[in-house]
Amino acid sequence: RVSTTDRRMSAPFSLGAVLSGHTQDVRCVAALSDGRIATGSYDSTVRIWKSEPSAEGSAQFVCTGTLVGHTSVVSAVLELPDGGLASGSLDKHVVIWDLPSSSPASVLQGHTEHVLCLGVSKSSGVVYSGSIDKSIKLWAAGACVQTLEGHAAAVWSVLPLADADARVLSASADKTVKLWLHGACALTFTGHEDAVRSLALVPDLGFISSSNDGTLRLWELGGSCLRVVQASASFVYQLGVLPSGEWLSCSEDRSLCVWDGASGVCVQAIPHPKELWACGAMANGDIVCGCGDGSAYVWTREHERAASAELASAFKASVASVGLGAQQVEGITGGFDASSLSGEDALSVPGTREGQHKMVKDEKGTPVLYQWSTASGAWDKVGEIVGSDGADGASLGKKMFRGKEYDYLFDIDIDGRSLKLPFNRGDEPWTAAHGFIMDNLENGVHMGMLDQIAQHIVANTPGYTPPPIGNADPYTSTGAYRPATAPTGVAGGGAGNVDPFTSSGAYRPPTGAPPTLAPAPPVAKAAAAPSVVFDKCKHDAVLAKLLELNSQLAVDPASNDLSLSEEEVLTLKSLVEALKSGSTSRTAAQLRVFFGDESRGGLLRWPAHCLFPALDLLRLVLLCPSSVTAQLQALEPPLVDRLLTVVQPGAPSATDKAAPLMAYRCIANLLGAWSHDAACAAAHADAFKQIVAPHISKILDAISAPISDGVTTVRLAACTVLLNTTALLKGGFAASNTWLDADAAQMQCVSLCAHALGSVEAMTQPSEAEALYRVLTAFSTTLEVDSSAVELSRDLDMEAALRSLKLADGAPPKLAERVNALTSTLGAKRAKQ
């Protein structure tokens, strides 16, 4: 009969603290013997955290040191017997740190591929490292003293045993665990059906292992498997053992699970905002885990170490706000049929076990995933399921295609025809997209679709989170690939460009060419005024930049009162997740993070040099005017005035280049959203009257300068403001209100178009083709409104200006089509007069 250390019966774990500071995923954690915590991240840094009392009396962890030295993802962090610290990285190095100086004491070089794991002998101090190069290296006094070889794939975990024979266990992507003695493999443990990710010692019994096959296995050192526990439908990344004898596991399905070691029953399952990469047991019985949202979380059973009710509530809200793709739900539950889901009344039936999942449809018909909590006796919301109507075009479960089995079989629609794209976990999306294109050239697929197809794969593959390294990780579906793609869509931005604000490549505000408008029909046939919005965003990169800047503000005495609190950081993360999922609803707390209240200034009060990522998110928030009208009406000074201050020549923010670009995009989206949704504008007439109408003239005055001499991206944003203004003015709602001087605004628009087409030579350059097209479209819209625009156009000799335009060789055909249509329209109107 299997036994384990007796554990005390006690309260369930509750949130103890949130460790926010890393700018990307927390990939590894280590609970140090003195109570501190070490975390390693995709941002290439290691942070040291120390517990200190908070103002509310509960414990909080503050970052006391950031260790900078690695050049890629920190994959492992380890406390040494002498109290020092070691870390391993995908840069192929192991670093031994001098903690007092926060600098490397030595760098251990020898692996030819990424270092994935570390271990240490407590008796000898020998450090063990495992790598994708399939080897285990032993290090002493700064040198490699031995190399163990025998695995057929990457080594994911090493576990030295505390015995006189210096035995060590290793886990590998070859699906095996090996026991090494005196430099040779003494025993191989087999049974797992996929890569073995983690090992943990079970005192007086053996060890446990976790795998990509979703199971935990308990082994005795003689080679026998004593128990198999199905822990998840997705990858189980790491294990731990609590002082009580309970087991810990964390997985791709976002859950931290506590297991009764004696029975293998899940005692508690705690969902998180993103996948959990790492977990560890602390000496006091608490748990620390590293999450894909850039934070580490501490969980405790002790009331005096529990977080405040506000922080716990914010955390729960951040979990519930996550939008789950239908494919991602497969990784959590093993699959579902949206058409057969019950309503929310099904939540009145209690669950039968901890961590049990249930899917229901809410009052809007949206599928929602819940998880049963034995502690609270209730179903906790995990997140709304998006793309569950089959629109994402991916079949669930293992599928056969051309005689081979695949994890996913995507339906790609090309001109009404459905083509199949097979894909396996661990495959590289851009390579799969390229192969699909080459196989279907005769079906009208071409290389211009590469990025769009690859992004479709990424968006619909559960847990795919690309870290900033150059090669694909062949052993996990989350991937290790950050594509260096050419700019596409509004977001654009070459991945290889250096961030001009940090001299690093962490986050560069989007600057690529936006989606183009469809080729224009003749003006006389135009039925609706077109508008364009900037709706693409690298959400995670923007969030990472905001967290980085927030950390800088927090440590600066002159600005620490502007930094976000832990609760506000969690709320910000929940907002980003909502924006990523396409949700149009915003909570009051989420909007307060941006706009502030009587006691807090919000992101819009940040210093000028910190504004650009906040504005990058704000433009997305503004795409749903009805959700922010109350906040915008109460905002003083008004939002448009604030944004125009950002773009004002000589303003502190103007020197940062990115902030003015984002401000113009915010204005473009504000106008575009109101013009696109006339019903919304009519329903919120008072808000429109206050938020938009009084500022039209000032907005048009402000875009004259960037249209004349702005850089390409800023000029394009300014031309989009012009285009969206004409679309708004054409709308019957705006034109019918006496408090909006539509005629005067129309004349301003015509004058700006005349200036751009007749005086700005740069407009005909190839790089300005889209900006030129938007000016032409704006002009065509003004001509459709009333005769005064036509008369002013004649006075300004616009027909001659159009005929004099010298389009660049190879200019998009739509430019010539638009010019010809406008010239014909003006000529026809002239002939009638």
N, C-alpha and C positions, 0 to 999 in steps of 0.2 A: 504494500500500500504506500502510495506517495505521501510524504509528509513535508511540512515546511515549518519555518519558525512561527511560533504562535504570534498572532498579531492582536493588538488591543481592539476591542470594539469601540468605535468612536464616530464622531460626526463626519459627514462627507466633506470632501475638499471644496473650498470656496476660494474665490480670487483673493490673492494676497497683495500682489503688486504688478505693475506693468513697467517693463524696462524699455523705454523708447529712446532711440538715438541713432541706431543704425539706419542707413539710407536704403538698404535692400534687405532681402531675406536673412533671417538669423539661421545660419546653417548648422551650428554646433554650439553646445553649452557644456560647462563644467562647473560643478558645485565644489568650491574650494573648502578646505578643512577649517578655515577660520570664519566661515559663514559668508564670505564674498562669493560672487558669481563671475565667471568669465564667459563671454559670448564671442563667437566668430561669425563673420557675415560674408555674403556675396559682395559687399562693398570693400572687401580686402582688408578690413581692420579687425582687431580684437579689442573688446572693451571690458574693463573691470568695473564691477558694480558692488557697492557697499550699502548695507541696510542702515537707514537712519530714521528716527521718528519723524512723522509728518506733523503738520499743524493740527490735524484732527486726532493725533495720538496714535494712529496706526503706523505700521512700518512702511517705508518706501525705500526703493533702491535708487541711489544716485550714481552716476558714472564718475569714477575717480581717476580714470586713466584710459586713454585710447592708444593702442599699440599699432603703429604704422610701420610696415616693412615689407609685407607681402605685396605682390603685384597682381594677384588674382584671388579668386574665391578662397576664403579660409574654410577648410573642410573639416578640421579637427582641432580641438583644444584640450589640453591635458595638464593637470597639476602634477608636479614632480615631487618625489619624496622629501627633497630639501626645501620645499615651499616655493620653488620656482614654477615657471610655466613654459609649456611647449605648444607650438601650433604647427599644423600641416596645411598645405595649400595646393591648389591646382597649378601653382607656379612651379611645382615639382620639388619644393624645398620644405625642410623642417626648420623652424626658428626656435631657438632657446632664448627666452626673454630675461633681461635684467629689469625686474619690475620697479625698483626704486627710480630708475631713470627712464622707464618706458621705452627702452631701446633694445635692439637685438644684442644678446651677449655672444651668440654664435649662430651660424647658418649651416645646416647640415645638407650637403649636396651629394647626390649619387643616383637618385631615381631618374629614370628617363621619361616618365610620364607623371600625371597628376598624383599627388599624395592624397589618399582618401581617408586614412585612419591612423591613430596613434595608440600606443599602449606603453606601460612602464612596469618594470619589476620593482616592487616596493623594497625588496631586500637588497638588490644589487644596483638599482638605479639605471639599469640598461633601458634605453628607449627603443621601442619597436615601431616601425612605420610600414604601412601597407599601401600599395600603389596600383594604378591601372596597368603598370608594366608587369603585373602578375607576381611580383616579388615582395618579400618581407625583409626589411633591413634592420639590423641590430646596431645601435649606436652607443658608444661609451667614450667619454672624454673628448667629444667633438669629432670622433672618427667612426666610420663604418667598420665594425669588427666581424660581421658575418652577414651573409645573404641567404635566405631560405627560398628555394625555388621548387615548384611542384604543382601549383595551381595552374589551371588552363585559362583563367580569365582574371579580371581585376580582383584585388583583395579589398574587401569592404570593411573588415573588422579584425582587430587583433586583441587577444585577451590573455596576458601572461597569468599563469597560475601561481599562487603563493605556496610553492613547495620546494623542497631541496633539489629536485631534479631540473628546476628551471624550465618546466614544460610551458608551452604556449599554444593557444588555440587560434585558428584563423578562419574567417568566413569569406567566401568568394562568389563572384558572379557565375562561376562554373557549377553552382547549385550545391556545393559541398562545404563541409567544415573539416578542417584537418587539425590533428593533434601532433605537435612537433616535440621531439626529444633529442637532445644533443645534435641539433642541426639537421635531423632527418625526419621525414614524416613517419610517425609511428602508427597512426590510425586515421582513416577517413570515414566521416559520418555522412551518410547519404539518406535522402528521403524528401528533402525539399524539391519542389518542382520548378523553381525559378531562383534567381540570384538570392543568396543569403546576405542580408544587410547588416545584421547586428548580433552581438553576443553579450551575455551578462551572466556572471557567476551566481549560482544558487548555493549558498554555504551548506556544507555537509551533505550535498546531494549530487550536484553536477552543474549544468549550465542550461540556459535557454537561448534559443536562436529565433530570429525573425527573418521574413523573406518577402520578396516581391510576389510570392504566391498567396500572400495575405494571412499566412499561418504563423503561430508561435509553436515551437517544439521544445519539450523538456527532455534533456539527455542526461544519462549518467556517463561518467568518463570512460566506462568500458565499451561504449559504442551503442548501447541500447536506447531507443527512443521510448520514453515513458509516457508521454502524452502529446497529443496534437490539438491545438486550439485554433479554430477559425476566427481570427481576430478582426479581419476586415475583408471587404470585397476588393480592396486596392492594396497598394504597396505598404508594408509596415517598415518604416525607416529605422527606428531605433528602439532599444529596450533599456530597462533599468530595474533594479530591485530595491525596494524600500527597506529601511531598518525593521519594519514590521514583518518582512518576508513577502509582502505583496509585490506583484510585478507591475511594471509600467510599460506601455507601448504608445508610440505615436505614429501617425500614418498619413498617407496622401489624402484620406477622406476627411481630414481636418480634426480628427478626434484624438484626445489624450485619454487613454483607458487605464484604469486600475483593475488588476485581476487578483482574485483570491488564489494564491499559489497552491493551496491544497486541493482545490476543486477545479480550477481553471475557469471559474465563473467570473464574468465581468461585474465588478463591484460598483464602478462608476465610469461613465463616459462623458467627457466634457468637450463640446464642439468649440472650434476656434474660427476666426475670420478667414484663415487660409490654411494651406497644408502645413502640417507640423513636421519639421525636419529632424528635431532632436529633443530628447528629454533626459532628465537626470534626477537622481534622488539626493536630497540634501541631508546633512547629518542630523538636523532637527526634525526630520520626517516630512518636510515640505518637498514640493516638486518644482523644478524649473523646466520650461520647455521653450524651444525656439521656433518661431512661426514665420511663414512666408510673407506676412504683412510688415516685416521689419522690426517687430517687437519680440521680446522674450516675456514670458508670463510666469509668475510664481503662484503656486496653489498651496493652500494650507488648511489644516484641520483645527488650528488654534484660533479662537475668537479674537484674541488680542493682536494677532498678526493679520487679520482679515482686512481687506481694503474697505474704503468707505462705501456706503450704499450708492452714492453718486457714481463712483468709478465702476462698481459692479454693474450698475444699470447701464452705463455707457458701453461697457464691454458686451453685455447681452444684446444691446441694440446693434452694435457693430457686427455681431454674428448674424443676427436676424436680417440685416440689410443686404446681405450678400446675395447676388443673383447667381443661381446655379444653372449652368448649361445642362441640357438634357443628357448630353454625353457624360458630363461630370457626375450626374446623379447615378449613372450606371456604375461608376467607380465607387459609389457609396453604398448603393443598395443592390446592385446586380441587375438593374433594369426595371422598367415599369411601363404600364399602358395608361396614358393620360386619359383615354376615353372612358375608362372604367372607374375613375376615382370618385370617392364619396365626398360629400360636403363637409363643412367644418363641424357639424354635429357629431361626426365620427370621433372627434377628439374627446367626447364625453366618456368614451370607453377606455378604461385604464390600460396601460401597457402591461405586458407579462414579464418583461425583463429589462434590465438597465441597458440603455443605448439602443433599444428597439426603434426602428424607423417606421414612420407612417406618412403617407402622402395623401393630401386632401385637396379639394378645390375651394378657394375662398369665395366670397360673395361676388367677386368679379369674374369667377371662372378660372382664375390663375392657379395652376398647381403649386402647392407649397409643401416643403419637406419639414417634418417635425421629428424630434427625438425624445424618447421617454426618459424622464429623470425620476428615479426611485426616491431620491432625496426630497424633491419638491412635490412628488406625487402628481406631476403634470407633464404635458407635452411641451417641450421647448422648441420654438421656431428655429430652424437651421437656415432657411432661406427660400426665396421664391424660385421656381424652376422656369427658366426662360428657354425659348426655342423648343418647347415641348410639343408643338403642333406638327413637328416634322419638317419645319421650315429650314432647319439647319442642314438638312439633306444627308444625314448619316444614319446608317442602319446600326442598331444596337446588337451587341453580342458577336461572337466569332462568325465570320462570313467566308464563304468559298468564292473565289474569283479566279477563273482560268486555271483551276486545279490546285490552287493554293489557299491556305487559310489565313485570314487577316483579322485584326482587331476591329478595324473600321472599314466601311465601304461607303464612301461619300458619293452622293448624286450631284454632279456638276451640270448645271443647265446651260447649254450653249445654243442660243437662238431657238429655244423651244425643244431642243433635243436633250435628253438626259444621258450623260456619260458617266461611267463608273470610275472612281479613283480609289484604289485600295491603299490602306495605310496601317502600319503596325506601330505599337508603342516602341519607342526607341529609335524609330526612323527619323530622319532629318526632314522637316517639312519642305524646305526649298528644293532639296534633291528629289523628293517625291513629286512635287509640283512640276519640276523640270521634266522628269520622266513621263508624267502624264501628258504634258504638252507635246513632247516628241512623238508619243504614241498616237496622238490625235490631231496632227497637223492637217490631215485631210478632212477633218470635221470642223474646220474653222477655228481651232484653238491656236493661239500664237503667243510668242514670248512676252508680249505686252501684258499678258494676263498673269505672269509668273507671281508677282507679289500678291495680287488679289487672291489667287488660288492658295498660295502658301499661308496667307493670313487666315483664310477660311479653315484650313486644317488646324492651325494653332488655336483658333477661337473655339473649335468644336472637339478638341482633344482634352480630356479631363486632366487637370493638374499641370498642363504645359506652362512652365514659368522659365523663360530663357534668362540665364545669368550672363554676366558680361565676360564671356571667354570665347575663344575663337573656334573651338571644335565641338562637334556634337558628342554628348555623353551617350555611349551605346548601351548603357545599362539601366537607364531609368526613363520613364515616359515624360518626366518633367523636363528633360533635355538640358543640354549645356551649350546651347547655340544661340548666339545673338547675331542675326543676319546683318551683314553690311550692305543693306539694300540701297538702291538709288531712291531719291525722294519720290514719293507717290502720294496722291491725295493731298488734302489740306495740311495734314500733319507734317508730311515730308521730313526733311532734315536728314542729311547724310549721316550715317552712323559713324563714319570715320572722322567727322569734324570735331575739333576741340571746342569745348564749352568756353566761350569767350569771357564768362563771368567767374569761372573757377579754375581755368587752365587745365581742366580735366575733361574726360569724356562722359561724365555722369549723366548730364541732362542738358540738352540744347533745345531751346524753344523751337517749335515747329516753324520751318521757313520754306517748305517746298511748295511747288505749284499746286493749287487747289483743283478740284474736279472742274472741268470746263463745262460751260453751258452747251446745250445741244445746238447744232447748226440752225441758224435763224431762218424762218420763213420771211417773205416780204412783210414790211411793216403793216400794210393794210390788212393782212390776215391774222395779225397777232391777237390772240384771244385773251391772254392773261399776262400781267406784268411779272416777269421773272425776278426772283431774288435768290441770293446765294448766302449760305451760312457756313461758318468754319466749325464743323462738327466732329472732326477727327482729332484724336488726342492720344498721346502716350501716357496714359493715366498713371501707371506705376512709377514712371520716371519723374513725372511732375510731383507726385506725392513724395518720392524720395528727396527731391530737391527742397520741398517745403519742410520736411523733417530735418534736413541738414541745416537749413537756414534757421529753423526754430531752435535747434541746439546752439547755434552761434548766438542768437539773441538771448537765450537763457543764461549763458555764462558771462554776458556783458552787463555790468551793473547799470550802464546807461540805458539799456533796452530790455532788461529781463522782465519788466512789467508788461511788455508787449508779447512775450512768448506764450504759446498755448500751454494750458495745463494738461495733465494726463488724460482727464476726461475729454478735453477738447481735441486732443490728438486722436483718441478713439472715435470721436464723432466725425472728425475729418476723414478718417479712414472709411467710416461707414458711408460717408457722402461719396467718396471716390468709387467705392464698390457699387453704389446705386447708379452713378453715372456710367460706369462700365457696363452694367447690366441693361441700360436703356430705360431704367425706371424714371418716371416723370414726377413722382411724389417726393417732397422734401419735408423733413421734420423741422420744427422750430429750432431745435438745437443745432442741426446742420447749417441752417441759414445764419444763426448767431455767430458761428465760426467765421463766416465771411463778413457780415455786416455789423456784428457787435450789438451791444445794448447799452443801457445807461451806466453799467459798471465795467464793461469790457469793450475794447476798441475793435476787435476782430482783425482778420487778415488785411483788410483794406486800410488799416492804420499802420501797417508795417512801414519801415523806412523805405525810401525810394529804391535802393539797390536790392531790396528783397521782394519787390512787388511782382516781378514778372511771372513766377509760377502761380501766384495767387490769381492773377488776371487770366492766366491760361486755363484755370479751372472755372473762373467766373464766367467766361464766354459760354461754357457748356450749361451752366446754371441758367443763364439768361435765355436759353433756347426754349424754355417753358415759362412764358411770362406769368401765367396764372398762378404759378407756385410761389412767386416772389413779389407779387404786387404790393402786399402789405408792408414788407420790409423796405421795398424801394420807395414807397410813399412816405415812410417814416424817416428815411435816411436824410441826414443833414451833415454837410451840404449834399445836394442831390447827386445821384450816381453820375449823370452825364457831366456835371461840373467837375467832379473828381477825376473822371477819365480825361477830360480836356486839359486839366491841370497837368496830368502825366505827360501829355504830348506837347505841351507849351514849350516853345523854344526857350532855352536857358533854365528850364526846370531841372532839379537834381536828377530826376528819373530819366530825362531825355538823353543824358550821357551814357546810360546803360543800354541803349539801343533796343533791347528786347521789350522793355516795359511799354514804350510807345507803340510798338508793333502789336502787343497784346491788347493795349487800350483801344486801338482802332478796330481790332477784331471783335472786342466786346461790343463796341458801338454798332458794328456791322451786324452782329448777331441780334442785338437788341432791336434794331430796325427790321431786320429780316424776319424775326420771329413774329412781330406784330403785323407785318405786311402779309406774311404767309397765312396767318390765322385770323381772318377778319372777324369771325364769330367770337373769338376770344377777345379781340380788341373791343368789339361792341359790348360784350358782357362786362368789360372792365373799363368803361368809357371814362370814369373819373380818374382811374389810375393812368390811362393813356394821356389824358389831359394834363396830368401833373408830371408824369415820368418822361414822356417823349415830346409832346407837342411844343412846349415852350422853348425847346432847345434845338429845333431843326435848323434855324438860321445860324446859330453858333457852331453847330456841327459842320455845316457846309463851309463856313468860313475857315474852320480848322483843317479841312482836307485839301485846301488849295495848295499849301506849301508842299506837302508830300507828293501830290500829283505832279507838281512842277519839278522837284529835284530830290525826291525821296529815293532810297535804295529800292531795289525791285520788290522785296517782300512788303515794305511799308507802302509803296505806291499801290501795289495790288490791293492791300487792305483798304486804303483810302478810296480807290476806285470801286470797291465793293460797297463801302458806305454810300457812295454816290448812287450806285445801282439800286441798292435797297431803299434809299430815300425816294427815288422816282417810283419804285414799286409801291411804296407806302402811300405816296401822294396820289397815285392812280386809283387806289382802292376807294370805293364809294364811301366807306365809313370815315376815312380821314378827310376826304374832300368835302363832305357834307356838314362838317362841324365848323361853326363860325369862329371858335376860339383857335383854330389853326389857319393861319394865313397861307393857304395852299398856293394861291396865285404868286405871291412873292417868292415862296420856296421854289416853285416851278421855274421862275425866271432865274433864280440863283443856280439851279441845276443846269439850265440851258447855257448860262454863262460859263460854268465850269467845264461843260462838255466842249464849248467853243474854244476855251483856253487850252484844254488838253489836246484837242485835235489840230488846232492851228498854230500853237506856240511851243509845245513840248516835243522837241525833236526825238527825245529818248523813247517816245511812245511807239515808234515804228521799229525799234530794235527787236530782234527775235526773242530776247528774254522778257520783253514786255507784252508779248502777244495776248496773253490772257487779260492783262490790265486794259489794253486797247479794246478788246472785245467787250469788256464790261462797260467801258465808256460809251461805245457805240450802242450797246443795248440800252443803257440808261437814256441816251439821246432819243432812240426810237420810242421809248416809253413816254417821254415828255411830249413827243409829237402827237401821241394818241389822245392826250387829255383835252386840250382846247386850242383854239386858233391863235391865242396870244403867244404860245410857244413857237408856232410856225412863223408868226410875224417877227418875233425876235430873232429867230434863226435866219430869216431873210436879211434883217438889218445887219446881222453879224457875218453875212455871206458864208453861211455854213456849207452851202452846196459847193462853192469853190474850194473851201477847205477840204471837203471830202474828196473832191476830184484831184486835189494836189497831194493827197496822202501817198507816200511811196512805201508800199509794203515790202518787207524784206523777202529775198528769195527763199522759197520754201515755207513761207508763212502759211498757217493753217487755212484751208479753203473757206472756212466759216467767216474769216475776216473780210475777204473779198465779197462774199455773198452778202454780208451785212452792209458793207459800204455801198454796193450796187443797189440794194433794196432802199437804203436811205436816200441815195442820190435820186433814184427814180421817184420816190415819194415826194421829195422836195421839188423836183422838176414838175411833177404832175400838179402839185398844189400851186406852184408859180404860174403854170399855164392857165389855171382856173381863175386867177385873180386879174 
